[in-house]
Structure formats: C-alpha cells, structure tokens
C-alpha cells in the first residue's frame, strides 16, 4: 500500500513535472516571441525616429531658405523704396535750390533797380537845385532817340545788365560829392 501510494505520488509528481515543463516551454516561447516583437518595435521606432529627424531637418532647411529668400526680397524692396524716396528728396532739394536761386536773382534785380532809382532821384534833386541857375540859359532840345528793332533792344539790355554788374559791387557816390 505504501508502495502503491509512493508510485501514485511518483506518477503524480511526474505528471506535475511534465505539466510544469510544458508550461515553462510555453512561457519561454511567449518570452522569445515578446522579445522578438520588442526588438522589431525598437528597430521600427529607431527607423521612424530617423525619418522624423530627417524630415524635420529638411523642413527646417526649407524654412531657413524661404526665410532667407524673403529677407533678401524684403531688403531689396526696402532698398528700392529708399532709393525712390532719396530720389524724391533730391528732386525736392533741387527744386528748392532752383527756387532759392530764382529768388536771389529777383532780389538782386530789385536791389539794382532800387539803386538805379535812388541814383536817378539824386541826380534829379541835383538838377532841380541847379535849375534856378540855368533859368537864364535857353533849354537844349534832347537828341532824337533812334528806335532800334526788338532784336537789337534785347542785346543792349543784356549789355547794360552786364555793365551794371561791376557797379553793383562799387559804392554809389553822388555826382556832387564826386565833383
């Protein structure tokens, strides 16, 4: 009986051991399968990571190229606009300079005219003072003035202006003081 019990226990133990060995074999297969899957997943993840990094680098380079191109275009546009603004300002300055020169020429002519008038009034005043002394003398007729054509009158006016230019610099002295 004891032998029978021992044999039964031994049989039971061998069966449990067989079940355990088959269980260990199944678990080992599962472990190997899971390990293979995790290695595959890791490899796929590394490949995907490299693709993402390459894609990100390409996108960043494209963005940098686009940004540089945009900055270059903007700099060019700003340069053109600035050049146009400078040209406009230079044109305005040139117009202002020309206006100032015209104004100075006008003022010079007015000043010369005022000097001539003042000189003429001085001569007229001296003639008026000398007139009582000349009342006993017969009046002389003024010499007839030849009328020149319009073409000849303009060069004469230019010559007169040209001759007056040095006088402009000289002091105006009345005839009385000069005599």
FIDRENLUM-944483 format. One record per atom (N, C-alpha, C): residue number from 1; residue in one letter; x, y, z. Coordinates in pm, whole numbers, plus 50000, padded with zeros to 5 digits. Each point is the difference from the previous one (the first is absolute). Last residue first. Layout:
residues N
+-----+------+-------+-------+-------+
:  nr : rest :     X :     Y :     Z :
+-----+------+-------+-------+-------+
: NUM :    a :     X :     Y :     Z :
...
+-----+------+-------+-------+-------+
end
This chain:
residues 179
+-----+------+-------+-------+-------+
:  nr : rest :     X :     Y :     Z :
+-----+------+-------+-------+-------+
: 179 :    x : 53239 : 66545 : 44224 :
: 179 :    x : 50056 : 50117 : 49934 :
: 179 :    x : 50072 : 50083 : 50096 :
: 178 :    x : 49772 : 49608 : 50148 :
: 178 :    x : 50105 : 49959 : 49910 :
: 178 :    x : 50068 : 50120 : 49936 :
: 177 :    x : 49623 : 50058 : 50279 :
: 177 :    x : 50115 : 49961 : 50080 :
: 177 :    x : 50115 : 49961 : 49910 :
: 176 :    x : 49599 : 50107 : 49790 :
: 176 :    x : 50049 : 50118 : 50071 :
: 176 :    x : 50126 : 49966 : 50078 :
: 175 :    x : 49753 : 49659 : 49789 :
: 175 :    x : 50081 : 50074 : 49904 :
: 175 :    x : 50063 : 50122 : 50068 :
: 174 :    x : 49889 : 49558 : 50291 :
: 174 :    x : 49926 : 50102 : 49926 :
: 174 :    x : 50095 : 50080 : 49914 :
: 173 :    x : 50065 : 49484 : 50124 :
: 173 :    x : 50043 : 50132 : 50048 :
: 173 :    x : 49924 : 50104 : 49919 :
: 172 :    x : 50004 : 49442 : 50127 :
: 172 :    x : 49932 : 50103 : 49923 :
: 172 :    x : 50037 : 50134 : 50063 :
: 171 :    x : 50305 : 49538 : 49994 :
: 171 :    x : 49915 : 50086 : 50080 :
: 171 :    x : 49934 : 50104 : 49911 :
: 170 :    x : 50138 : 49507 : 49812 :
: 170 :    x : 50059 : 50127 : 50039 :
: 170 :    x : 49903 : 50081 : 50083 :
: 169 :    x : 49884 : 49581 : 49807 :
: 169 :    x : 50096 : 49977 : 50105 :
: 169 :    x : 50060 : 50132 : 50050 :
: 168 :    x : 49698 : 49992 : 49640 :
: 168 :    x : 49928 : 49948 : 50115 :
: 168 :    x : 50094 : 49985 : 50118 :
: 167 :    x : 50155 : 50110 : 49572 :
: 167 :    x : 49955 : 50115 : 50076 :
: 167 :    x : 49926 : 49956 : 50125 :
: 166 :    x : 50146 : 49676 : 49685 :
: 166 :    x : 50110 : 50052 : 50081 :
: 166 :    x : 49957 : 50119 : 50083 :
: 165 :    x : 49660 : 49820 : 49721 :
: 165 :    x : 50047 : 49903 : 50098 :
: 165 :    x : 50120 : 50051 : 50080 :
: 164 :    x : 49787 : 50223 : 49619 :
: 164 :    x : 49959 : 50038 : 50134 :
: 164 :    x : 50054 : 49905 : 50105 :
: 163 :    x : 50067 : 49927 : 49532 :
: 163 :    x : 50080 : 50114 : 50044 :
: 163 :    x : 49965 : 50040 : 50143 :
: 162 :    x : 49753 : 49657 : 49797 :
: 162 :    x : 50136 : 49953 : 50017 :
: 162 :    x : 50088 : 50114 : 50050 :
: 161 :    x : 49563 : 50100 : 49891 :
: 161 :    x : 50003 : 49920 : 50121 :
: 161 :    x : 50141 : 49954 : 50027 :
: 160 :    x : 49931 : 50225 : 49603 :
: 160 :    x : 49982 : 50092 : 50112 :
: 160 :    x : 50006 : 49924 : 50131 :
: 159 :    x : 50010 : 49756 : 49605 :
: 159 :    x : 50126 : 50071 : 50020 :
: 159 :    x : 49990 : 50093 : 50119 :
: 158 :    x : 49614 : 49779 : 49868 :
: 158 :    x : 50094 : 49905 : 50059 :
: 158 :    x : 50134 : 50068 : 50027 :
: 157 :    x : 49675 : 50243 : 49777 :
: 157 :    x : 49960 : 49981 : 50140 :
: 157 :    x : 50096 : 49905 : 50068 :
: 156 :    x : 50058 : 50063 : 49545 :
: 156 :    x : 50037 : 50121 : 50071 :
: 156 :    x : 49965 : 49987 : 50147 :
: 155 :    x : 49869 : 49657 : 49710 :
: 155 :    x : 50143 : 49997 : 50030 :
: 155 :    x : 50046 : 50124 : 50074 :
: 154 :    x : 49542 : 49995 : 49873 :
: 154 :    x : 50033 : 49898 : 50100 :
: 154 :    x : 50149 : 49990 : 50026 :
: 153 :    x : 49828 : 50285 : 49659 :
: 153 :    x : 49973 : 50053 : 50134 :
: 153 :    x : 50039 : 49899 : 50108 :
: 152 :    x : 50018 : 49901 : 49530 :
: 152 :    x : 50114 : 50077 : 50046 :
: 152 :    x : 49979 : 50052 : 50142 :
: 151 :    x : 49653 : 49762 : 49786 :
: 151 :    x : 50116 : 49911 : 50012 :
: 151 :    x : 50120 : 50076 : 50055 :
: 150 :    x : 49599 : 50228 : 49899 :
: 150 :    x : 49986 : 49921 : 50124 :
: 150 :    x : 50120 : 49910 : 50020 :
: 149 :    x : 50086 : 50447 : 49727 :
: 149 :    x : 49907 : 49889 : 49986 :
: 149 :    x : 49999 : 49920 : 50130 :
: 148 :    x : 50104 : 50518 : 50033 :
: 148 :    x : 50063 : 49880 : 49946 :
: 148 :    x : 49895 : 49890 : 49987 :
: 147 :    x : 49994 : 50560 : 50000 :
: 147 :    x : 49935 : 49880 : 50052 :
: 147 :    x : 50061 : 49879 : 49932 :
: 146 :    x : 50207 : 50498 : 50120 :
: 146 :    x : 49967 : 49906 : 49893 :
: 146 :    x : 49936 : 49878 : 50062 :
: 145 :    x : 50008 : 50521 : 50176 :
: 145 :    x : 50035 : 49862 : 50032 :
: 145 :    x : 49959 : 49911 : 49885 :
: 144 :    x : 50142 : 50547 : 50044 :
: 144 :    x : 49898 : 49902 : 49963 :
: 144 :    x : 50053 : 49859 : 50025 :
: 143 :    x : 50158 : 50411 : 50303 :
: 143 :    x : 50032 : 49939 : 49871 :
: 143 :    x : 49895 : 49898 : 49965 :
: 142 :    x : 49876 : 50425 : 50306 :
: 142 :    x : 50067 : 49870 : 50010 :
: 142 :    x : 50023 : 49942 : 49861 :
: 141 :    x : 49998 : 50527 : 50097 :
: 141 :    x : 49907 : 49892 : 49966 :
: 141 :    x : 50074 : 49867 : 50014 :
: 140 :    x : 50091 : 50454 : 50286 :
: 140 :    x : 50048 : 49921 : 49888 :
: 140 :    x : 49902 : 49888 : 49974 :
: 139 :    x : 49930 : 50509 : 50221 :
: 139 :    x : 49991 : 49855 : 50018 :
: 139 :    x : 50050 : 49930 : 49876 :
: 138 :    x : 50171 : 50491 : 50174 :
: 138 :    x : 49895 : 49934 : 49920 :
: 138 :    x : 50007 : 49847 : 50018 :
: 137 :    x : 50140 : 50347 : 50390 :
: 137 :    x : 50055 : 49936 : 49882 :
: 137 :    x : 49887 : 49936 : 49920 :
: 136 :    x : 49934 : 50216 : 50424 :
: 136 :    x : 50034 : 50102 : 49902 :
: 136 :    x : 50053 : 49938 : 49872 :
: 135 :    x : 49897 : 49729 : 50377 :
: 135 :    x : 49877 : 50058 : 49946 :
: 135 :    x : 50028 : 50106 : 49895 :
: 134 :    x : 50304 : 49719 : 50291 :
: 134 :    x : 49993 : 49983 : 49856 :
: 134 :    x : 49877 : 50067 : 49937 :
: 133 :    x : 50087 : 49989 : 50470 :
: 133 :    x : 50116 : 50063 : 49941 :
: 133 :    x : 49994 : 49993 : 49848 :
: 132 :    x : 49667 : 49786 : 50262 :
: 132 :    x : 49987 : 50147 : 50007 :
: 132 :    x : 50120 : 50070 : 49936 :
: 131 :    x : 50012 : 49522 : 50015 :
: 131 :    x : 49904 : 50056 : 49906 :
: 131 :    x : 49985 : 50151 : 50016 :
: 130 :    x : 50257 : 49677 : 50277 :
: 130 :    x : 50073 : 50075 : 49899 :
: 130 :    x : 49907 : 50073 : 49903 :
: 129 :    x : 49819 : 49717 : 50332 :
: 129 :    x : 50073 : 50107 : 50070 :
: 129 :    x : 50075 : 50088 : 49900 :
: 128 :    x : 49780 : 49623 : 49838 :
: 128 :    x : 49900 : 50095 : 50046 :
: 128 :    x : 50067 : 50116 : 50073 :
: 127 :    x : 50266 : 49644 : 49861 :
: 127 :    x : 49957 : 50079 : 49884 :
: 127 :    x : 49897 : 50104 : 50041 :
: 126 :    x : 50137 : 49696 : 50325 :
: 126 :    x : 50110 : 50091 : 49968 :
: 126 :    x : 49964 : 50087 : 49882 :
: 125 :    x : 49697 : 49666 : 50115 :
: 125 :    x : 50002 : 50101 : 50105 :
: 125 :    x : 50112 : 50100 : 49973 :
: 124 :    x : 49967 : 49632 : 49715 :
: 124 :    x : 49886 : 50090 : 49978 :
: 124 :    x : 50000 : 50110 : 50104 :
: 123 :    x : 50319 : 49662 : 50045 :
: 123 :    x : 50031 : 50085 : 49886 :
: 123 :    x : 49888 : 50101 : 49975 :
: 122 :    x : 49923 : 49681 : 50329 :
: 122 :    x : 50108 : 50090 : 50043 :
: 122 :    x : 50038 : 50095 : 49889 :
: 121 :    x : 49696 : 49664 : 49904 :
: 121 :    x : 49935 : 50101 : 50084 :
: 121 :    x : 50104 : 50099 : 50050 :
: 120 :    x : 50159 : 49632 : 49759 :
: 120 :    x : 49924 : 50088 : 49912 :
: 120 :    x : 49933 : 50112 : 50078 :
: 119 :    x : 50221 : 49663 : 50240 :
: 119 :    x : 50098 : 50081 : 49929 :
: 119 :    x : 49931 : 50102 : 49910 :
: 118 :    x : 49732 : 49686 : 50215 :
: 118 :    x : 50054 : 50093 : 50099 :
: 118 :    x : 50102 : 50092 : 49934 :
: 117 :    x : 49824 : 49663 : 49734 :
: 117 :    x : 49897 : 50101 : 50029 :
: 117 :    x : 50053 : 50102 : 50100 :
: 116 :    x : 50275 : 49635 : 49901 :
: 116 :    x : 49989 : 50087 : 49884 :
: 116 :    x : 49898 : 50110 : 50026 :
: 115 :    x : 50042 : 49672 : 50327 :
: 115 :    x : 50122 : 50082 : 49996 :
: 115 :    x : 49993 : 50100 : 49883 :
: 114 :    x : 49655 : 49680 : 50038 :
: 114 :    x : 49989 : 50100 : 50106 :
: 114 :    x : 50121 : 50090 : 50002 :
: 113 :    x : 50008 : 49641 : 49704 :
: 113 :    x : 49898 : 50097 : 49957 :
: 113 :    x : 49987 : 50110 : 50105 :
: 112 :    x : 50273 : 49641 : 50107 :
: 112 :    x : 50064 : 50081 : 49895 :
: 112 :    x : 49904 : 50108 : 49951 :
: 111 :    x : 49829 : 49688 : 50300 :
: 111 :    x : 50098 : 50085 : 50068 :
: 111 :    x : 50068 : 50092 : 49900 :
: 110 :    x : 49705 : 49678 : 49833 :
: 110 :    x : 49926 : 50104 : 50073 :
: 110 :    x : 50095 : 50096 : 50070 :
: 109 :    x : 50189 : 49629 : 49785 :
: 109 :    x : 49944 : 50092 : 49900 :
: 109 :    x : 49925 : 50113 : 50069 :
: 108 :    x : 50162 : 49656 : 50271 :
: 108 :    x : 50113 : 50074 : 49944 :
: 108 :    x : 49949 : 50105 : 49901 :
: 107 :    x : 49686 : 49700 : 50178 :
: 107 :    x : 50042 : 50097 : 50101 :
: 107 :    x : 50116 : 50086 : 49948 :
: 106 :    x : 49861 : 49647 : 49729 :
: 106 :    x : 49894 : 50101 : 50006 :
: 106 :    x : 50038 : 50110 : 50099 :
: 105 :    x : 50280 : 49629 : 49979 :
: 105 :    x : 50015 : 50080 : 49878 :
: 105 :    x : 49896 : 50111 : 49998 :
: 104 :    x : 49969 : 49691 : 50348 :
: 104 :    x : 50119 : 50084 : 50017 :
: 104 :    x : 50022 : 50089 : 49877 :
: 103 :    x : 49653 : 49688 : 49977 :
: 103 :    x : 49966 : 50104 : 50097 :
: 103 :    x : 50119 : 50093 : 50022 :
: 102 :    x : 50068 : 49623 : 49732 :
: 102 :    x : 49910 : 50094 : 49933 :
: 102 :    x : 49965 : 50117 : 50092 :
: 101 :    x : 50249 : 49651 : 50185 :
: 101 :    x : 50082 : 50075 : 49904 :
: 101 :    x : 49915 : 50103 : 49926 :
: 100 :    x : 49775 : 49710 : 50288 :
: 100 :    x : 50082 : 50093 : 50077 :
: 100 :    x : 50088 : 50084 : 49908 :
:  99 :    x : 49750 : 49657 : 49807 :
:  99 :    x : 49911 : 50108 : 50046 :
:  99 :    x : 50078 : 50104 : 50078 :
:  98 :    x : 50230 : 49615 : 49869 :
:  98 :    x : 49969 : 50081 : 49883 :
:  98 :    x : 49909 : 50118 : 50038 :
:  97 :    x : 50094 : 49687 : 50335 :
:  97 :    x : 50122 : 50074 : 49965 :
:  97 :    x : 49974 : 50092 : 49882 :
:  96 :    x : 49656 : 49708 : 50125 :
:  96 :    x : 50015 : 50106 : 50100 :
:  96 :    x : 50123 : 50085 : 49970 :
:  95 :    x : 49931 : 49625 : 49732 :
:  95 :    x : 49894 : 50099 : 49972 :
:  95 :    x : 50013 : 50116 : 50098 :
:  94 :    x : 50283 : 49638 : 50074 :
:  94 :    x : 50040 : 50070 : 49877 :
:  94 :    x : 49898 : 50108 : 49964 :
:  93 :    x : 49900 : 49719 : 50360 :
:  93 :    x : 50111 : 50088 : 50035 :
:  93 :    x : 50044 : 50081 : 49879 :
:  92 :    x : 49675 : 49671 : 49931 :
:  92 :    x : 49944 : 50111 : 50079 :
:  92 :    x : 50109 : 50100 : 50038 :
:  91 :    x : 50138 : 49608 : 49789 :
:  91 :    x : 49925 : 50082 : 49905 :
:  91 :    x : 49941 : 50122 : 50072 :
:  90 :    x : 50210 : 49681 : 50264 :
:  90 :    x : 50100 : 50074 : 49922 :
:  90 :    x : 49932 : 50090 : 49897 :
:  89 :    x : 49725 : 49715 : 50247 :
:  89 :    x : 50054 : 50104 : 50087 :
:  89 :    x : 50102 : 50083 : 49924 :
:  88 :    x : 49824 : 49628 : 49779 :
:  88 :    x : 49896 : 50102 : 50018 :
:  88 :    x : 50053 : 50116 : 50085 :
:  87 :    x : 50281 : 49627 : 49947 :
:  87 :    x : 49987 : 50074 : 49874 :
:  87 :    x : 49895 : 50111 : 50012 :
:  86 :    x : 50045 : 49712 : 50363 :
:  86 :    x : 50118 : 50088 : 49991 :
:  86 :    x : 49994 : 50081 : 49871 :
:  85 :    x : 49670 : 49674 : 50062 :
:  85 :    x : 49981 : 50111 : 50095 :
:  85 :    x : 50116 : 50098 : 49992 :
:  84 :    x : 50036 : 49609 : 49746 :
:  84 :    x : 49895 : 50086 : 49945 :
:  84 :    x : 49977 : 50121 : 50091 :
:  83 :    x : 50295 : 49673 : 50154 :
:  83 :    x : 50058 : 50071 : 49886 :
:  83 :    x : 49898 : 50095 : 49938 :
:  82 :    x : 49849 : 49720 : 50339 :
:  82 :    x : 50088 : 50102 : 50055 :
:  82 :    x : 50064 : 50081 : 49888 :
:  81 :    x : 49741 : 49632 : 49880 :
:  81 :    x : 49914 : 50106 : 50054 :
:  81 :    x : 50085 : 50114 : 50056 :
:  80 :    x : 50228 : 49619 : 49847 :
:  80 :    x : 49937 : 50071 : 49888 :
:  80 :    x : 49916 : 50117 : 50051 :
:  79 :    x : 50190 : 49720 : 50325 :
:  79 :    x : 50103 : 50076 : 49930 :
:  79 :    x : 49943 : 50080 : 49884 :
:  78 :    x : 49720 : 49705 : 50227 :
:  78 :    x : 50026 : 50116 : 50084 :
:  78 :    x : 50107 : 50088 : 49936 :
:  77 :    x : 49911 : 49596 : 49788 :
:  77 :    x : 49884 : 50089 : 49988 :
:  77 :    x : 50021 : 50127 : 50081 :
:  76 :    x : 50324 : 49662 : 50037 :
:  76 :    x : 50003 : 50058 : 49866 :
:  76 :    x : 49887 : 50101 : 49982 :
:  75 :    x : 50010 : 49753 : 50396 :
:  75 :    x : 50112 : 50094 : 49998 :
:  75 :    x : 50009 : 50070 : 49865 :
:  74 :    x : 49686 : 49659 : 50041 :
:  74 :    x : 49958 : 50114 : 50079 :
:  74 :    x : 50111 : 50107 : 50001 :
:  73 :    x : 50095 : 49591 : 49794 :
:  73 :    x : 49902 : 50074 : 49921 :
:  73 :    x : 49956 : 50127 : 50073 :
:  72 :    x : 50284 : 49707 : 50228 :
:  72 :    x : 50071 : 50062 : 49888 :
:  72 :    x : 49905 : 50084 : 49916 :
:  71 :    x : 49814 : 49748 : 50347 :
:  71 :    x : 50079 : 50111 : 50055 :
:  71 :    x : 50075 : 50072 : 49889 :
:  70 :    x : 49764 : 49612 : 49884 :
:  70 :    x : 49907 : 50107 : 50037 :
:  70 :    x : 50073 : 50122 : 50054 :
:  69 :    x : 50253 : 49618 : 49907 :
:  69 :    x : 49950 : 50056 : 49874 :
:  69 :    x : 49904 : 50116 : 50029 :
:  68 :    x : 50157 : 49757 : 50368 :
:  68 :    x : 50108 : 50079 : 49940 :
:  68 :    x : 49953 : 50068 : 49872 :
:  67 :    x : 49700 : 49706 : 50203 :
:  67 :    x : 50016 : 50120 : 50082 :
:  67 :    x : 50110 : 50089 : 49944 :
:  66 :    x : 49934 : 49583 : 49801 :
:  66 :    x : 49887 : 50087 : 49970 :
:  66 :    x : 50012 : 50131 : 50078 :
:  65 :    x : 50314 : 49670 : 50092 :
:  65 :    x : 50020 : 50048 : 49863 :
:  65 :    x : 49890 : 50098 : 49962 :
:  64 :    x : 49959 : 49784 : 50413 :
:  64 :    x : 50112 : 50095 : 50004 :
:  64 :    x : 50025 : 50059 : 49861 :
:  63 :    x : 49680 : 49660 : 50033 :
:  63 :    x : 49951 : 50121 : 50067 :
:  63 :    x : 50109 : 50107 : 50005 :
:  62 :    x : 50118 : 49579 : 49836 :
:  62 :    x : 49910 : 50066 : 49905 :
:  62 :    x : 49947 : 50131 : 50059 :
:  61 :    x : 50259 : 49730 : 50280 :
:  61 :    x : 50083 : 50058 : 49894 :
:  61 :    x : 49915 : 50074 : 49898 :
:  60 :    x : 49774 : 49765 : 50336 :
:  60 :    x : 50071 : 50114 : 50058 :
:  60 :    x : 50088 : 50069 : 49895 :
:  59 :    x : 49779 : 49602 : 49878 :
:  59 :    x : 49902 : 50108 : 50017 :
:  59 :    x : 50069 : 50125 : 50055 :
:  58 :    x : 50262 : 49616 : 49964 :
:  58 :    x : 49964 : 50048 : 49866 :
:  58 :    x : 49902 : 50117 : 50010 :
:  57 :    x : 50114 : 49782 : 50399 :
:  57 :    x : 50115 : 50072 : 49947 :
:  57 :    x : 49967 : 50061 : 49864 :
:  56 :    x : 49678 : 49720 : 50192 :
:  56 :    x : 50008 : 50127 : 50073 :
:  56 :    x : 50118 : 50084 : 49950 :
:  55 :    x : 49952 : 49569 : 49825 :
:  55 :    x : 49889 : 50084 : 49953 :
:  55 :    x : 50006 : 50137 : 50068 :
:  54 :    x : 50302 : 49680 : 50149 :
:  54 :    x : 50034 : 50043 : 49864 :
:  54 :    x : 49894 : 50093 : 49943 :
:  53 :    x : 49909 : 49805 : 50415 :
:  53 :    x : 50112 : 50095 : 50013 :
:  53 :    x : 50041 : 50053 : 49863 :
:  52 :    x : 49674 : 49662 : 50010 :
:  52 :    x : 49944 : 50125 : 50057 :
:  52 :    x : 50111 : 50105 : 50010 :
:  51 :    x : 50129 : 49571 : 49866 :
:  51 :    x : 49918 : 50062 : 49896 :
:  51 :    x : 49945 : 50135 : 50047 :
:  50 :    x : 50234 : 49738 : 50311 :
:  50 :    x : 50092 : 50055 : 49900 :
:  50 :    x : 49923 : 50069 : 49888 :
:  49 :    x : 49746 : 49778 : 50323 :
:  49 :    x : 50067 : 50116 : 50061 :
:  49 :    x : 50095 : 50065 : 49900 :
:  48 :    x : 49798 : 49596 : 49877 :
:  48 :    x : 49901 : 50109 : 49999 :
:  48 :    x : 50062 : 50128 : 50056 :
:  47 :    x : 50258 : 49611 : 50024 :
:  47 :    x : 49984 : 50040 : 49859 :
:  47 :    x : 49906 : 50119 : 49990 :
:  46 :    x : 50045 : 49810 : 50422 :
:  46 :    x : 50124 : 50068 : 49963 :
:  46 :    x : 49993 : 50049 : 49855 :
:  45 :    x : 49644 : 49740 : 50159 :
:  45 :    x : 50000 : 50130 : 50067 :
:  45 :    x : 50125 : 50079 : 49963 :
:  44 :    x : 49966 : 49555 : 49852 :
:  44 :    x : 49903 : 50084 : 49928 :
:  44 :    x : 49999 : 50142 : 50058 :
:  43 :    x : 50256 : 49684 : 50226 :
:  43 :    x : 50061 : 50030 : 49870 :
:  43 :    x : 49909 : 50091 : 49918 :
:  42 :    x : 49828 : 49840 : 50406 :
:  42 :    x : 50110 : 50094 : 50024 :
:  42 :    x : 50067 : 50040 : 49868 :
:  41 :    x : 49670 : 49671 : 49986 :
:  41 :    x : 49939 : 50130 : 50030 :
:  41 :    x : 50108 : 50105 : 50021 :
:  40 :    x : 50142 : 49558 : 49945 :
:  40 :    x : 49944 : 50051 : 49874 :
:  40 :    x : 49940 : 50140 : 50020 :
:  39 :    x : 50149 : 49773 : 50380 :
:  39 :    x : 50116 : 50037 : 49917 :
:  39 :    x : 49952 : 50061 : 49870 :
:  38 :    x : 49672 : 49826 : 50279 :
:  38 :    x : 50054 : 50125 : 50055 :
:  38 :    x : 50124 : 50046 : 49923 :
:  37 :    x : 49802 : 49585 : 49880 :
:  37 :    x : 49909 : 50112 : 49970 :
:  37 :    x : 50057 : 50133 : 50051 :
:  36 :    x : 50230 : 49607 : 50109 :
:  36 :    x : 50013 : 50027 : 49856 :
:  36 :    x : 49912 : 50117 : 49960 :
:  35 :    x : 49957 : 49853 : 50438 :
:  35 :    x : 50132 : 50060 : 49981 :
:  35 :    x : 50022 : 50036 : 49853 :
:  34 :    x : 49614 : 49761 : 50110 :
:  34 :    x : 49990 : 50139 : 50049 :
:  34 :    x : 50133 : 50073 : 49982 :
:  33 :    x : 49995 : 49544 : 49898 :
:  33 :    x : 49914 : 50072 : 49905 :
:  33 :    x : 49991 : 50147 : 50038 :
:  32 :    x : 50224 : 49713 : 50294 :
:  32 :    x : 50078 : 50017 : 49877 :
:  32 :    x : 49922 : 50080 : 49896 :
:  31 :    x : 49776 : 49885 : 50393 :
:  31 :    x : 50106 : 50097 : 50030 :
:  31 :    x : 50081 : 50028 : 49875 :
:  30 :    x : 49678 : 49663 : 49976 :
:  30 :    x : 49935 : 50133 : 50010 :
:  30 :    x : 50105 : 50109 : 50023 :
:  29 :    x : 50148 : 49557 : 50006 :
:  29 :    x : 49962 : 50037 : 49862 :
:  29 :    x : 49936 : 50139 : 50002 :
:  28 :    x : 50099 : 49819 : 50413 :
:  28 :    x : 50124 : 50035 : 49931 :
:  28 :    x : 49971 : 50041 : 49856 :
:  27 :    x : 49645 : 49837 : 50253 :
:  27 :    x : 50036 : 50134 : 50049 :
:  27 :    x : 50127 : 50047 : 49929 :
:  26 :    x : 49859 : 49563 : 49913 :
:  26 :    x : 49905 : 50097 : 49942 :
:  26 :    x : 50038 : 50143 : 50041 :
:  25 :    x : 50249 : 49652 : 50192 :
:  25 :    x : 50029 : 50007 : 49857 :
:  25 :    x : 49908 : 50102 : 49932 :
:  24 :    x : 49925 : 49907 : 50449 :
:  24 :    x : 50125 : 50074 : 49987 :
:  24 :    x : 50033 : 50016 : 49853 :
:  23 :    x : 49637 : 49727 : 50099 :
:  23 :    x : 49966 : 50139 : 50032 :
:  23 :    x : 50124 : 50089 : 49981 :
:  22 :    x : 50055 : 49541 : 49962 :
:  22 :    x : 49929 : 50050 : 49882 :
:  22 :    x : 49961 : 50148 : 50021 :
:  21 :    x : 50205 : 49782 : 50359 :
:  21 :    x : 50096 : 50013 : 49889 :
:  21 :    x : 49930 : 50055 : 49876 :
:  20 :    x : 49733 : 49907 : 50371 :
:  20 :    x : 50085 : 50115 : 50028 :
:  20 :    x : 50099 : 50021 : 49887 :
:  19 :    x : 49728 : 49620 : 49986 :
:  19 :    x : 49917 : 50120 : 49980 :
:  19 :    x : 50087 : 50126 : 50019 :
:  18 :    x : 50206 : 49600 : 50093 :
:  18 :    x : 49975 : 50008 : 49856 :
:  18 :    x : 49917 : 50123 : 49967 :
:  17 :    x : 50067 : 49898 : 50452 :
:  17 :    x : 50126 : 50043 : 49941 :
:  17 :    x : 49982 : 50016 : 49849 :
:  16 :    x : 49647 : 49826 : 50229 :
:  16 :    x : 50011 : 50142 : 50038 :
:  16 :    x : 50127 : 50056 : 49937 :
:  15 :    x : 49936 : 49540 : 49951 :
:  15 :    x : 49899 : 50071 : 49923 :
:  15 :    x : 50009 : 50150 : 50027 :
:  14 :    x : 50270 : 49719 : 50250 :
:  14 :    x : 50048 : 50002 : 49862 :
:  14 :    x : 49901 : 50075 : 49911 :
:  13 :    x : 49878 : 49929 : 50444 :
:  13 :    x : 50112 : 50093 : 49996 :
:  13 :    x : 50053 : 50010 : 49858 :
:  12 :    x : 49670 : 49684 : 50089 :
:  12 :    x : 49941 : 50135 : 50011 :
:  12 :    x : 50111 : 50104 : 49987 :
:  11 :    x : 50131 : 49561 : 50013 :
:  11 :    x : 49930 : 50022 : 49875 :
:  11 :    x : 49941 : 50142 : 49997 :
:  10 :    x : 50192 : 49858 : 50400 :
:  10 :    x : 50105 : 50017 : 49899 :
:  10 :    x : 49934 : 50030 : 49865 :
:   9 :    x : 49719 : 49896 : 50342 :
:   9 :    x : 50056 : 50132 : 50028 :
:   9 :    x : 50108 : 50029 : 49897 :
:   8 :    x : 49814 : 49575 : 49992 :
:   8 :    x : 49899 : 50098 : 49961 :
:   8 :    x : 50055 : 50142 : 50017 :
:   7 :    x : 50261 : 49648 : 50150 :
:   7 :    x : 49997 : 50000 : 49855 :
:   7 :    x : 49897 : 50101 : 49949 :
:   6 :    x : 50029 : 49941 : 50454 :
:   6 :    x : 50122 : 50062 : 49955 :
:   6 :    x : 50001 : 50005 : 49848 :
:   5 :    x : 49655 : 49776 : 50201 :
:   5 :    x : 49985 : 50143 : 50028 :
:   5 :    x : 50123 : 50074 : 49950 :
:   4 :    x : 50008 : 49541 : 49982 :
:   4 :    x : 49901 : 50046 : 49906 :
:   4 :    x : 49982 : 50151 : 50018 :
:   3 :    x : 50262 : 49785 : 50298 :
:   3 :    x : 50068 : 49998 : 49873 :
:   3 :    x : 49905 : 50058 : 49895 :
:   2 :    x : 49836 : 49933 : 50414 :
:   2 :    x : 50092 : 50112 : 50004 :
:   2 :    x : 50073 : 50007 : 49867 :
:   1 :    x : 49736 : 49655 : 50059 :
:   1 :    x : 49922 : 50112 : 50000 :
:   1 :    x : 50086 : 50124 : 50000 :
+-----+------+-------+-------+-------+
end
